[in-house]
Every structure is written in structure tokens, then in C-alpha cells.
Amino acid sequence: MTTRFDVTAGFVPLVDSAVLVVAREMGFAEDEAVALSLVREVSWATIRDRLAVRQFNAAHILAPMPIACNLGLTALSPRMITPMALGLGGNAVTVSQALWRRMSDHGATTNLDPATNGGALKALLAKGDGKRLRFAVVHPFSGHNYELRYWLAACGIDPDVDIELLILPPPDMPNALLLGAIDGYCVGEPWNTAGVLQGEGHIATTKAALWRSSPEKVLGVNADWAESEPEALTALLRALYRSAVWCSLAENREVLAELLSRQAYIGKPVEWIRPALTGNFQIGDGATHSVGEFFVTQAKAATFPWKSHALWLYSQMVRWGQVAHTPRNADVAMNTYRPDIYRTALKSLCVALPSANSKVEGFLTQETPVGSTGALTLGPDGFFDGTLFDPDKLDDYIAQQQR
């Protein structure tokens, strides 16, 4: 008799919840004897809290949040692991039409280039004309916070002095922009497209341009549950990997967009969801732009929980004063990500796996076949300003960062 595993997972209405949604809706979870219940939440704090009290076994969650929990940086800090990523990329920075016009006057263009458009924002701020700009991110411990700060700082803008940052749930951001409560935001899809289609937003740049092949959402798992139910976790990871493969196929995009548009998931029109899957965006004022690899679910080891990703996220926590840099803290961050569990779970699927658990981020300038247990291509990766992150030189990287 086959053992059946009951798993309850939380998610926030975003396109990058796709792997969980498809695992349930297309039967991949059922094929692995997983009875997968998905619960929609509005905020990341609620996701974290429900993991802490074991109402959720796992969740679609911000990549830095399990690290922050294990470092004791949150009000409720469940012990968590990250045994799998849920894709690469998926975010953008959207500004108001009024701010975009001012940025355009200083050289911003519709090519979404972060250096060009960040330079335009810097030039605008240097004039000191007008109120202090307000940008929203989804949580202090989010890739959105760190990538927005990284972009601004690399362009000579101090995100703690030159602008004001505040926290908003993703679905609230387009309306906040429409009402003039904020001047811009960094968020996942479909909420950038929503801002554009509602007439007030203009996409300024994307995560795929800021840091190619970069982490975004992961599977956050209550560590106590993972230790007590290892077979259930293995079955879940297998189902999610098979789902990620399905999501990656171009012929499935329309079905995926329809699934995500349902009220139980994102609950918004297919037209809001399709751009993230195709990479073809309306960016504002009638302009369009094609963004390669905007959101990647399976290629380029997109579901692999790289320890170098964990350590880069930790470096940003240190950079922006959220935690002190100590050997213990770095070790906690690195060991939150569990490629060992991922490898064990997917062994029977004969998945092509990286031969290492970390890599130098930004080293690959083109698609590169790499040594692994099968055919695997990585890259190009890297930061828009040309820097490298070598996890073996963490101390040096942290020392060199400027606030």
C-alpha cells in the first residue's frame, strides 16, 4: 500500500508561485502520492508566521527569509531550511509616469538598462527639485529590497538617505502608485504589468538586467517537519521539479497563464500574467520590450539551492545593517540552503545536477556547459556593474561594499 503524504503550503499571489500551483493542478503532486493543499496569503510575514506555528509545512517564500529566520532576525523565527529554489528572476522596478518623464529628461531610455536609467535617476536627484521620492519593497528581508538597494547604490544613490523606502504587500503596490502614495516599487509579476496596464506605471528595469540568473523565491520548509517527515519532503521535491520542467515549456504558457489567473491563485486577467511567461512586456507609454530569461523555472539549474546565493543574500543583510558579520552568522546563512537534500530527492529522476554547491556569481559571461552528473548549461550570470561575488572571499566582499 502506497503511503500518502499530506502537505500544506502557503503562497502569495505572484507568477513565481507557478511551480507549486502546477504541481497541484497538473497532477505532479498526486503522482508522487502528495496531497498538496495550497493556501493563499497576502503578506510574507503571514507566510512566515504560519510556518512558525506549523500551520504550513512549506511555502513559496522570499529567498532571504529562511536565512533571516535562522539568524533570529524576525519576530517569529521558525527554524527553516531551503531545499529547493522555485526559479530565477521574475521581478522588475516600476516607477510612476510622472517620475519616468523626469527621468527621461535626464537620459532614461526604454531599453531597461539599469546603468542608463539609474544614472538618470541619480542626475534627477542631484538637482534636488521636488519632494523626497518614496519606493516600496515587499519586505525588509527580500530580494526586492536588496536588488533595489544594490541598483541604487551602484548608481551613486544612497537608498537610506536619498530616497525613502517602505514596505507594502505586492498586490497593493499598483494602487499605491496610482494614488500617488509612492513613486516606484520593486516587485514580482504580475504587479509591474498591472501598474503599466492601469495607466500609471512605467517599468524602469528588471531583475534579469540587474543580476542575471539570480535567485528570487524558494521553497521554505519548517525544519522540524522536514526532519520528522523526510519521505514527504522527498516526494514534494520530486513533484515540484517535474512541475518546474512543465512550466518551462513554451507550449504550456497559455495553460499556465490561465491556471494562475484563477481566483484561487492570482485572480487577475491572463493579460496581466502572460508577459512574465513570454518575456514580452508593455513597459509604459505604448512602448514594448522583450526581456530574455525574465523568469526561468527549470533551465540553468533554476531550482538548485546554491549556497553562493545564500551567502550573497547574507552579505546584503550585513551591508544594510540588518545583522553583524561573524563566522557563525555566515555559517548559519550558508547552511540554511540544503543542496544535499535536493540531490538526494532527485537522484532517481536522473536530473542533471551541478558538481558543486557554490559558484562565483558573475563569472560566466556566456552560456557555458559545466561539469555535472549530466548535461547542464549555466550562465550568463552576473551583476550589471560587472562585479563578482566569490563565496570563498566573503570577508573581502563584505569589506569592499559601500553603504
C-alpha positions in Angstrom: 0.0 0.0 0.0 1.4 3.4 -1.1 2.0 5.9 1.7 0.1 9.2 1.1 1.7 12.4 2.3 -0.4 15.4 3.4 1.4 18.7 2.8 0.1 22.2 3.3 1.9 25.0 1.6 1.4 28.8 1.6 1.9 31.1 -1.3 1.5 34.8 -2.2 -0.3 35.7 -5.5 2.6 36.0 -7.8 3.6 34.4 -11.1 6.6 32.8 -9.4 4.3 30.6 -7.3 3.8 28.7 -10.6 5.7 25.6 -9.7 3.6 25.0 -6.6 0.3 25.7 -8.5 1.2 23.4 -11.4 2.3 20.6 -9.1 -1.2 20.6 -7.6 -3.3 21.4 -10.7 -1.5 19.2 -13.3 -1.2 16.2 -11.0 2.5 16.1 -10.3 2.0 16.1 -6.6 -0.7 13.4 -6.8 1.7 11.3 -8.9 4.2 11.4 -6.0 1.4 10.5 -3.5 1.4 14.0 -2.1 -2.0 15.5 -1.2 -0.9 19.1 -1.7 -3.1 21.9 -0.2 -2.2 25.4 -1.2 -3.2 28.4 0.9 -3.1 31.9 -0.5 -1.8 34.7 1.8 -1.4 38.4 1.2 1.8 39.1 3.1 5.2 37.4 3.6 5.0 38.0 7.3 1.9 35.8 7.5 3.6 33.1 5.5 6.5 33.2 7.9 4.2 33.1 11.0 2.1 30.2 9.8 5.3 28.2 9.1 6.4 29.0 12.7 3.2 27.6 14.2 3.2 24.5 11.9 0.0 25.5 10.0 2.2 25.3 6.9 4.8 22.6 6.3 6.3 24.5 3.4 5.8 27.7 1.5 6.6 29.8 -1.6 8.8 32.3 0.2 11.3 35.1 -0.3 14.8 33.7 -0.8 16.4 35.6 2.2 13.6 35.0 4.7 14.6 31.5 5.8 18.1 32.9 6.4 16.7 35.8 8.4 14.6 33.4 10.5 17.5 31.2 11.3 19.5 34.2 12.3 16.7 35.2 14.7 16.0 38.5 12.9 12.3 38.2 12.7 9.5 38.5 15.3 8.6 34.8 14.9 11.7 32.9 13.8 10.8 29.3 12.8 13.8 27.1 12.1 13.8 26.7 8.4 15.6 25.1 5.5 15.7 25.8 1.8 16.0 22.5 -0.1 14.9 23.9 -3.4 14.5 27.2 -5.4 11.4 28.0 -7.3 13.0 29.7 -10.2 15.3 32.6 -11.2 14.4 36.2 -11.8 10.8 37.5 -12.1 11.0 41.0 -10.6 11.1 44.5 -12.0 11.3 48.1 -10.9 8.3 50.2 -11.8 8.1 54.0 -11.4 5.2 56.4 -11.8 4.6 58.1 -15.2 5.5 61.4 -13.6 8.8 60.2 -12.3 9.5 58.5 -15.6 9.1 61.7 -17.5 11.5 63.4 -15.2 14.0 60.5 -15.6 13.6 60.7 -19.4 14.6 64.4 -19.2 17.9 63.2 -17.7 18.5 60.4 -20.2 16.4 57.4 -19.2 15.5 55.2 -22.1 13.1 52.3 -22.8 15.9 49.8 -23.1 15.5 48.9 -19.4 19.3 49.3 -18.9 19.9 49.6 -15.2 23.1 51.7 -15.6 21.4 54.2 -18.0 18.2 54.5 -16.1 19.9 54.5 -12.7 22.2 57.3 -13.9 19.2 59.3 -15.0 17.6 58.9 -11.5 20.9 59.9 -9.9 21.0 63.0 -12.1 17.4 63.9 -11.2 18.1 63.5 -7.5 21.2 65.6 -7.8 19.2 68.6 -8.9 17.2 68.4 -5.6 14.0 69.6 -7.2 10.9 68.2 -5.6 9.9 66.0 -2.7 11.9 63.0 -1.4 11.0 60.0 -3.6 9.3 57.0 -2.0 9.9 53.5 -3.2 8.2 50.4 -1.9 9.5 46.9 -1.5 7.7 43.8 -0.2 9.7 43.0 2.9 13.0 44.0 4.6 14.3 40.5 4.1 13.5 40.2 0.4 15.4 40.0 -2.8 13.4 43.1 -3.9 14.9 45.2 -1.1 18.4 44.0 -1.8 18.3 44.3 -5.6 16.7 47.8 -5.4 19.3 48.9 -2.9 22.1 47.3 -5.0 20.9 49.1 -8.1 20.6 52.5 -6.4 24.0 52.2 -4.6 25.8 51.1 -7.8 24.4 54.2 -9.5 25.6 56.5 -6.7 22.3 56.8 -4.8 22.1 56.2 -1.1 18.9 54.2 -0.5 18.8 55.3 3.2 19.4 59.0 2.6 18.4 60.0 -1.0 15.0 58.2 -1.1 12.5 56.8 1.4 11.9 53.0 1.4 8.7 51.5 2.8 7.0 48.1 2.9 3.9 47.1 1.0 2.3 43.8 0.1 2.7 43.1 -3.7 -1.0 43.4 -4.7 -1.2 46.9 -3.0 1.7 48.4 -5.0 -0.1 49.4 -8.3 -2.9 51.2 -6.4 -0.4 53.0 -4.2 1.3 54.2 -7.3 -2.0 55.2 -8.9 -2.9 57.2 -5.8 0.5 58.9 -5.6 1.4 57.4 -2.3 4.6 56.1 -3.7 6.8 57.0 -6.7 8.0 53.5 -7.5 8.3 49.9 -6.4 10.2 46.7 -6.9 8.0 43.6 -7.0 7.3 40.4 -8.8 4.8 39.9 -11.6 2.1 40.5 -12.4 2.2 43.6 -10.3 4.6 45.6 -12.6 2.4 44.8 -15.6 -0.6 45.7 -13.5 0.9 49.1 -12.8 1.5 49.7 -16.5 -1.9 48.5 -17.8 -3.7 50.6 -15.2 -2.0 53.6 -16.8 0.2 54.9 -14.1 3.3 52.8 -14.2 6.4 52.6 -16.3 8.9 49.8 -16.0 12.4 51.2 -15.5 14.5 48.0 -15.2 14.3 44.3 -14.4 15.9 41.8 -12.0 17.1 39.9 -15.1 19.1 43.0 -16.1 20.3 43.8 -12.5 21.6 40.3 -11.8 21.2 37.7 -14.5 20.3 34.1 -13.3 19.6 35.5 -9.8 17.5 33.8 -7.1 14.1 35.1 -6.1 11.5 32.7 -4.5 12.4 29.4 -2.8 10.7 26.6 -1.1 10.9 27.4 2.6 10.4 24.4 4.8 9.8 24.1 8.5 12.9 22.3 9.6 11.2 20.3 12.3 8.7 18.9 9.7 11.5 18.2 7.3 13.3 16.1 9.9 10.3 14.2 11.0 8.9 13.7 7.5 11.8 13.2 5.2 9.9 10.9 2.8 7.2 13.5 2.4 9.7 16.2 1.7 11.4 14.0 -0.9 8.1 13.3 -2.6 7.3 17.0 -2.6 10.6 18.0 -4.2 10.2 15.4 -6.9 6.7 16.7 -7.7 8.0 20.3 -7.8 10.9 19.5 -10.0 8.6 17.8 -12.5 6.3 20.8 -12.3 9.2 23.1 -13.0 10.0 21.2 -16.2 6.4 21.5 -17.3 6.3 25.2 -16.5 9.5 25.8 -18.6 7.9 24.5 -21.9 6.8 27.2 -24.3 3.8 25.1 -25.4 2.4 25.2 -21.8 2.5 29.0 -21.4 -1.1 29.7 -22.2 -2.4 26.9 -20.0 -0.1 28.1 -17.2 -1.3 31.7 -17.6 -4.9 30.5 -17.3 -4.2 28.4 -14.2 -2.5 31.3 -12.5 -5.3 33.7 -13.4 -7.9 31.7 -11.5 -9.4 33.3 -8.4 -7.8 30.7 -6.1 -4.3 31.8 -7.2 -3.6 35.3 -8.6 -7.2 36.1 -9.6 -6.3 38.6 -12.3 -6.6 38.6 -16.1 -4.5 36.4 -18.3 -3.2 39.6 -20.0 -1.6 40.6 -16.7 0.2 37.2 -16.3 1.3 36.4 -19.9 4.2 38.9 -20.1 6.2 37.2 -17.3 6.0 33.9 -19.1 6.8 35.2 -22.6 9.2 38.0 -21.6 7.3 40.4 -23.9 6.3 43.4 -21.9 4.4 46.6 -22.3 6.6 48.9 -20.3 4.6 52.2 -20.4 3.6 55.0 -22.8 2.9 52.4 -25.5 6.5 51.1 -25.5 7.2 47.4 -25.5 10.4 45.4 -24.7 11.4 41.8 -24.9 13.2 40.6 -21.8 15.2 37.4 -22.2 15.1 34.9 -19.3 12.8 37.2 -17.3 11.5 34.3 -15.2 13.2 30.9 -15.5 11.7 27.8 -13.8 14.0 24.9 -14.8 16.8 25.7 -17.2 20.3 26.7 -15.8 19.7 24.8 -12.6 16.9 27.2 -11.7 15.6 25.0 -8.9 19.1 24.3 -7.3 19.6 25.9 -3.9 23.0 27.4 -4.4 24.9 28.1 -1.2 26.6 31.1 -3.0 23.1 32.6 -3.4 22.5 32.2 0.3 25.8 33.9 1.1 25.2 36.8 -1.3 21.9 37.5 0.3 23.6 37.3 3.7 26.2 39.8 2.5 23.4 42.3 1.8 21.9 41.8 5.3 25.3 42.8 6.6 25.7 45.6 4.1 22.5 47.3 5.1 22.9 46.9 8.9 20.4 44.1 9.5 23.0 41.7 11.0 26.6 41.7 12.2 29.1 39.7 10.1 30.5 36.8 12.2 31.7 33.4 11.2 28.7 31.9 13.0 26.2 34.0 11.2 27.8 33.3 7.8 27.7 29.6 8.6 24.0 29.8 9.6 23.2 31.5 6.3 25.1 29.1 4.2 23.7 26.0 5.8 20.1 27.2 5.5 20.3 26.2 1.9 20.3 22.4 1.5 21.6 21.2 -1.8 22.3 17.8 -0.2 18.5 17.2 0.3 17.8 18.4 -3.2 20.4 16.0 -4.6 19.1 13.0 -2.7 15.5 13.7 -3.5 16.1 14.0 -7.3 18.6 11.2 -7.7 16.0 8.7 -9.0 14.9 11.2 -11.7 18.4 11.3 -13.2 18.4 15.1 -13.2 21.4 17.0 -14.4 23.0 18.4 -11.3 25.8 20.9 -10.7 29.0 19.2 -9.4 29.5 21.9 -6.8 27.2 23.6 -4.2 28.5 27.1 -4.8 29.8 29.1 -7.7 31.4 32.5 -8.3 28.4 34.7 -9.2 29.1 36.9 -12.2 31.9 34.8 -13.6 30.0 33.4 -16.6 29.7 35.8 -19.5 28.0 33.4 -21.9 26.1 30.1 -21.8 28.6 27.5 -20.6 28.4 23.7 -20.3 29.6 22.8 -16.9 30.7 19.6 -15.2 27.8 17.8 -13.6 26.1 14.5 -13.3 24.5 15.1 -16.7 24.2 17.7 -19.5 23.8 21.2 -17.8 24.4 24.7 -19.1 24.8 27.7 -16.8 25.1 31.4 -17.5 25.4 34.0 -18.5 25.1 35.3 -14.9 26.3 38.4 -13.1 25.7 41.9 -11.9 25.1 44.8 -14.2 28.0 46.7 -12.7 30.5 43.9 -13.6 31.3 42.9 -10.0 32.0 39.3 -9.0 30.9 37.6 -5.8 33.2 34.8 -4.8 31.7 33.0 -1.8 35.2 31.9 -0.8 36.2 35.5 -0.4 33.1 36.6 1.6 35.0 38.7 4.1 36.7 40.7 1.3 33.4 41.2 -0.5 31.6 42.5 2.6 34.6 44.8 3.4 34.5 46.3 -0.1 30.8 47.0 -0.2 29.8 50.6 0.3 26.7 51.8 2.0 
